Amino acid sequence: MKLISISMVKDEEYWIWYALTSVAPHVDEVLVFDNHSTDRTPEIVRGMRHLGDKLTLFEGFGGDNEQDNREAMLEEARRRGATHVLTLDGDEIYADDVLSFTRRLLEVHTHYPGLNDPSQNHGRAMDPTPTDGILIKNIGMRPICPGFLGPDSCRPIDYVSSDTDHSAYNYLVRVTSVNNLRGNGLKWGKHGFVETGDQCLQASPHTLWLPGLWFLHFSFHPRSSKRKPDSMKWERQPRDLGSAPIHAHVHLPAALLRPDGPGNPTLESWGMCAASGDERERLEDYLVEAPASDACELETSASEIQSPDCQSPANV
């Protein structure tokens, strides 16, 4: 079993160091495909000497075609002998116990020779004839989006959907077997992977859903220092979607606590690293109001039934 982390990033200077640092101990290689960043992302990745020879950076990677970019990443991972890939965005941070368990699960599930794909399971009641059993190819995890109040908070919407709701993005399939894996051919916003039989990963019988596994997704926080021309507004505007106490089983990943990290406005505002200037960044000065659709989601509690205007995201 060989697990390779693949990341296609663009202007992710605030979190990329922490993302790569969090996964490196648990994967065999870390591949970063930089899609023409104009901030400090490539510079920060080049300076991550603590990852040693695990890290490979591809600068000036790809173009605007999402499908072509995905296929190129998978081709490189396969060329390096990957059996599985961890698809890592530049703003996703993992805890050590989550990824160590994930890797061990993949290792103990490895069959020699490999199971049929798809598996041969007759499913006949009261028939003891042996079958292939469960072929686990993909692992779905819960993304937790940190709130703005502090490291012990998350956005309220993270509490709304049940563990049995396997839609994106209540779960995200981040670890996948490369066998028969390919891009779905759709454009940005509906992009994703499919596997054997053109099954979407969210709908695949080979996907194992593990609600106790999670990662922190800083998608709504500042991700780059880039500002709009003649403005203090970030090009990727952060959005405050509210803050609630974080889940009891979620804790800060060790990578976020390392003193050698480059820091960013979110960590500065939480007092977790030194301020870059005379004063800490005031995140509230740059936040935009959440759209009406987000407000609708946030007003929905876990005990309420969602209205037609607050549907869970579609399977993608």
Secondary structure per residue as TSV (DSSP state, phi and psi in degrees):
chain	resnum	aa	ss	phi	psi
A	1	M	-	360.0	129.0
A	2	K	-	-130.7	117.4
A	3	L	E	-105.1	121.8
A	4	I	E	-119.0	132.7
A	5	S	E	-85.8	130.7
A	6	I	E	-123.5	132.6
A	7	S	E	-136.6	122.9
A	8	M	E	-103.4	118.5
A	9	V	E	-129.5	155.9
A	10	K	S	-151.8	117.9
A	11	D	S	56.0	63.6
A	12	E	-	-124.5	35.7
A	13	E	T	-62.7	-27.1
A	14	Y	T	-74.2	-29.0
A	15	W	T	-120.9	-14.0
A	16	I	H	-60.0	-38.6
A	17	W	H	-59.9	-44.2
A	18	Y	H	-71.9	-37.5
A	19	A	H	-62.4	-51.5
A	20	L	H	-67.1	-39.0
A	21	T	H	-62.5	-35.3
A	22	S	H	-70.1	-31.4
A	23	V	H	-97.0	-22.2
A	24	A	G	-53.6	-41.9
A	25	P	G	-65.4	-14.2
A	26	H	G	-114.8	3.4
A	27	V	S	-124.9	163.0
A	28	D	S	-84.9	-30.4
A	29	E	E	-146.6	155.0
A	30	V	E	-123.5	112.4
A	31	L	E	-109.0	124.8
A	32	V	E	-117.1	120.7
A	33	F	E	-107.5	102.8
A	34	D	E	-88.9	116.2
A	35	N	-	-90.1	63.6
A	36	H	-	64.3	48.7
A	37	S	-	-62.7	147.6
A	38	T	-	-118.0	7.9
A	39	D	S	-105.2	-154.6
A	40	R	S	-89.2	11.1
A	41	T	H	-54.7	-53.8
A	42	P	H	-60.7	-39.1
A	43	E	H	-61.8	-43.0
A	44	I	H	-65.6	-42.7
A	45	V	H	-65.2	-42.5
A	46	R	H	-61.0	-29.5
A	47	G	T	-86.4	3.8
A	48	M	-	-84.8	65.8
A	49	R	G	-68.8	-18.3
A	50	H	G	-69.6	-11.4
A	51	L	G	-88.8	-8.5
A	52	G	G	60.5	-144.0
A	53	D	G	-84.1	6.0
A	54	K	G	-69.0	-27.7
A	55	L	E	-94.3	131.1
A	56	T	E	-131.3	127.6
A	57	L	E	-108.9	128.0
A	58	F	E	-107.8	104.9
A	59	E	T	-87.8	152.7
A	60	G	T	61.9	37.2
A	61	F	-	-83.9	135.9
A	62	G	-	67.0	-174.5
A	63	G	-	-133.5	-143.2
A	64	D	S	-90.6	-8.3
A	65	N	-	-85.9	107.4
A	66	E	H	-61.4	-41.1
A	67	Q	H	-62.5	-47.1
A	68	D	H	-61.8	-40.4
A	69	N	H	-63.2	-44.2
A	70	R	H	-63.3	-43.4
A	71	E	H	-64.8	-36.7
A	72	A	H	-65.5	-39.7
A	73	M	H	-64.3	-45.5
A	74	L	H	-63.6	-39.3
A	75	E	H	-61.7	-41.3
A	76	E	H	-67.7	-40.4
A	77	A	H	-63.1	-42.6
A	78	R	H	-65.1	-40.3
A	79	R	H	-59.4	-29.6
A	80	R	T	-90.8	6.3
A	81	G	T	88.2	18.5
A	82	A	-	-64.9	137.4
A	83	T	S	-98.5	-26.9
A	84	H	E	-139.9	153.6
A	85	V	E	-125.3	145.2
A	86	L	E	-104.6	110.9
A	87	T	E	-82.5	111.9
A	88	L	-	-118.1	118.2
A	89	D	-	-78.7	160.2
A	90	G	T	-73.0	-1.7
A	91	D	T	-123.1	24.7
A	92	E	E	-114.9	128.1
A	93	I	E	-121.1	132.2
A	94	Y	-	-110.4	149.9
A	95	A	-	-87.6	148.5
A	96	D	H	-60.8	-41.1
A	97	D	H	-67.3	-29.4
A	98	V	H	-68.2	-50.3
A	99	L	H	-76.0	-30.8
A	100	S	H	-65.4	-39.6
A	101	F	H	-65.7	-42.4
A	102	T	H	-60.7	-45.3
A	103	R	H	-64.5	-43.6
A	104	R	H	-62.6	-38.1
A	105	L	H	-61.4	-43.1
A	106	L	H	-65.1	-39.1
A	107	E	H	-66.1	-45.1
A	108	V	H	-75.9	-14.3
A	109	H	T	-91.3	-5.1
A	110	T	-	-68.6	126.2
A	111	H	-	-106.1	141.8
A	112	Y	S	-126.5	113.1
A	113	P	S	-69.7	168.6
A	114	G	-	-63.4	154.2
A	115	L	-	-68.9	156.2
A	116	N	-	-61.7	149.5
A	117	D	S	-133.8	103.2
A	118	P	S	-75.9	160.8
A	119	S	-	-67.5	152.1
A	120	Q	-	-96.0	95.8
A	121	N	-	-130.2	110.5
A	122	H	-	-74.3	-31.2
A	123	G	-	68.1	22.9
A	124	R	-	-86.3	128.2
A	125	A	T	-61.5	138.4
A	126	M	T	65.1	14.7
A	127	D	-	-103.6	111.2
A	128	P	-	-83.1	5.0
A	129	T	-	-57.7	126.4
A	130	P	-	-59.4	147.7
A	131	T	-	-124.7	176.8
A	132	D	-	-67.6	-30.0
A	133	G	-	86.3	-163.0
A	134	I	-	-85.2	126.1
A	135	L	-	-98.5	105.9
A	136	I	-	-89.5	115.5
A	137	K	-	-112.6	-29.3
A	138	N	E	-132.0	147.4
A	139	I	E	-124.6	123.2
A	140	G	E	-98.0	135.5
A	141	M	E	-126.7	164.0
A	142	R	E	-92.4	119.5
A	143	P	E	-78.5	129.5
A	144	I	E	-109.9	121.1
A	145	C	-	-97.0	108.7
A	146	P	B	-58.4	141.4
A	147	G	-	-78.4	-179.6
A	148	F	S	-94.7	-9.6
A	149	L	S	-73.3	-26.4
A	150	G	-	163.5	176.5
A	151	P	T	-67.4	-13.6
A	152	D	T	-99.1	23.5
A	153	S	E	-127.7	157.8
A	154	C	E	-141.5	166.9
A	155	R	-	-71.0	143.0
A	156	P	G	-57.7	-31.0
A	157	I	G	-61.5	-21.9
A	158	D	G	-67.3	-10.9
A	159	Y	G	-101.1	-7.3
A	160	V	T	-77.9	-52.2
A	161	S	S	-79.2	146.1
A	162	S	-	-77.6	163.9
A	163	D	T	-64.5	-21.0
A	164	T	T	-88.5	-1.5
A	165	D	-	-86.8	102.4
A	166	H	-	-96.4	23.8
A	167	S	-	-79.1	157.1
A	168	A	T	-80.4	129.9
A	169	Y	T	-118.8	36.4
A	170	N	T	-67.9	-34.1
A	171	Y	S	-126.9	152.9
A	172	L	E	-129.4	133.3
A	173	V	E	-85.2	109.0
A	174	R	E	-110.9	-22.5
A	175	V	E	-114.3	123.6
A	176	T	E	-139.3	146.4
A	177	S	E	-72.1	143.7
A	178	V	-	-82.6	-6.6
A	179	N	T	-67.1	116.1
A	180	N	T	64.6	18.1
A	181	L	-	-84.9	135.7
A	182	R	E	-156.6	165.4
A	183	G	E	-69.0	154.0
A	184	N	-	-83.5	-3.5
A	185	G	-	82.7	2.0
A	186	L	-	-92.8	161.1
A	187	K	-	-78.8	171.9
A	188	W	T	-53.2	135.4
A	189	G	T	103.2	-29.5
A	190	K	S	-127.2	14.7
A	191	H	-	-73.2	161.6
A	192	G	-	171.0	-169.7
A	193	F	E	-115.3	151.8
A	194	V	E	-126.4	162.2
A	195	E	E	-133.6	-150.2
A	196	T	G	-47.7	129.4
A	197	G	G	73.4	21.3
A	198	D	G	56.7	33.2
A	199	Q	E	-79.8	128.5
A	200	C	E	-63.3	143.7
A	201	L	G	-59.7	-35.3
A	202	Q	G	-65.9	-24.0
A	203	A	G	-107.4	2.3
A	204	S	-	-76.3	137.4
A	205	P	T	-69.6	-8.3
A	206	H	T	-94.2	5.0
A	207	T	E	-95.8	126.3
A	208	L	E	-98.7	122.0
A	209	W	E	-95.0	121.6
A	210	L	E	-124.6	92.3
A	211	P	E	-64.6	-20.3
A	212	G	E	-80.8	-9.7
A	213	L	E	-95.0	142.6
A	214	W	E	-154.5	166.4
A	215	F	E	-147.3	157.7
A	216	L	E	-89.1	129.3
A	217	H	E	-116.7	107.9
A	218	F	-	-91.6	34.8
A	219	S	T	-59.8	-31.6
A	220	F	T	-94.7	0.2
A	221	H	S	-94.7	164.7
A	222	P	-	-57.2	135.8
A	223	R	-	-120.3	-11.6
A	224	S	-	-156.2	153.6
A	225	S	-	-78.4	-6.6
A	226	K	-	-61.2	132.0
A	227	R	B	-116.0	157.3
A	228	K	-	-68.4	149.9
A	229	P	T	-54.7	133.3
A	230	D	T	56.5	37.1
A	231	S	S	-150.2	155.8
A	232	M	S	-93.0	3.3
A	233	K	S	-81.8	132.5
A	234	W	B	-65.1	147.8
A	235	E	S	-64.4	-40.6
A	236	R	S	-97.7	93.7
A	237	Q	-	-71.7	125.1
A	238	P	-	-69.0	154.1
A	239	R	B	-130.4	127.4
A	240	D	-	-88.4	108.0
A	241	L	-	-101.1	20.3
A	242	G	-	96.3	163.4
A	243	S	-	-136.8	135.7
A	244	A	E	-135.7	160.1
A	245	P	E	-56.3	137.0
A	246	I	-	-73.1	157.8
A	247	H	-	-56.9	145.2
A	248	A	T	-61.2	-31.9
A	249	H	T	-87.9	-0.5
A	250	V	-	-97.5	133.2
A	251	H	-	-135.3	166.4
A	252	L	-	-69.1	126.8
A	253	P	-	-61.2	146.0
A	254	A	G	-59.6	-31.2
A	255	A	G	-60.3	-32.9
A	256	L	G	-72.0	-18.7
A	257	L	G	-97.2	-1.4
A	258	R	-	-69.8	134.2
A	259	P	T	-74.9	-13.7
A	260	D	T	-92.1	3.2
A	261	G	S	-70.9	157.7
A	262	P	-	-75.9	-15.1
A	263	G	-	76.7	170.8
A	264	N	-	-168.5	171.4
A	265	P	H	-58.8	-36.1
A	266	T	H	-64.2	-49.1
A	267	L	H	-66.3	-34.1
A	268	E	H	-64.5	-44.2
A	269	S	H	-66.4	-26.7
A	270	W	T	-86.5	-1.5
A	271	G	T	72.9	23.6
A	272	M	S	-96.8	-4.1
A	273	C	S	-157.0	167.5
A	274	A	-	-69.4	144.5
A	275	A	-	-68.2	145.3
A	276	S	S	-78.7	-20.7
A	277	G	S	-125.9	-157.6
A	278	D	S	-67.2	-30.8
A	279	E	S	-131.4	157.9
A	280	R	-	-68.0	151.1
A	281	E	-	-61.5	141.3
A	282	R	-	-102.2	98.8
A	283	L	G	-59.7	-34.8
A	284	E	G	-64.1	-18.1
A	285	D	G	-72.6	-15.9
A	286	Y	T	-119.4	-2.3
A	287	L	-	-73.8	150.1
A	288	V	B	-108.5	154.9
A	289	E	-	-70.5	143.1
A	290	A	-	-67.6	141.3
A	291	P	-	-59.7	163.4
A	292	A	H	-58.0	-34.6
A	293	S	H	-64.6	-38.6
A	294	D	H	-69.1	-38.8
A	295	A	H	-61.8	-37.0
A	296	C	H	-63.0	-42.8
A	297	E	H	-63.3	-42.4
A	298	L	H	-69.5	-24.7
A	299	E	T	-82.2	-6.0
A	300	T	-	-89.8	121.7
A	301	S	-	-92.3	166.8
A	302	A	T	-63.5	-23.3
A	303	S	T	-92.2	-1.7
A	304	E	S	-100.0	156.7
A	305	I	-	-89.0	132.4
A	306	Q	-	-68.1	141.0
A	307	S	-	-78.6	166.4
A	308	P	G	-59.1	-23.7
A	309	D	G	-83.1	-5.1
A	310	C	G	-122.6	48.4
A	311	Q	-	-74.0	151.2
A	312	S	-	-66.7	152.3
A	313	P	-	-59.2	152.2
A	314	A	-	-71.9	158.8
A	315	N	-	-67.4	125.8
A	316	V	-	-135.1	360.0
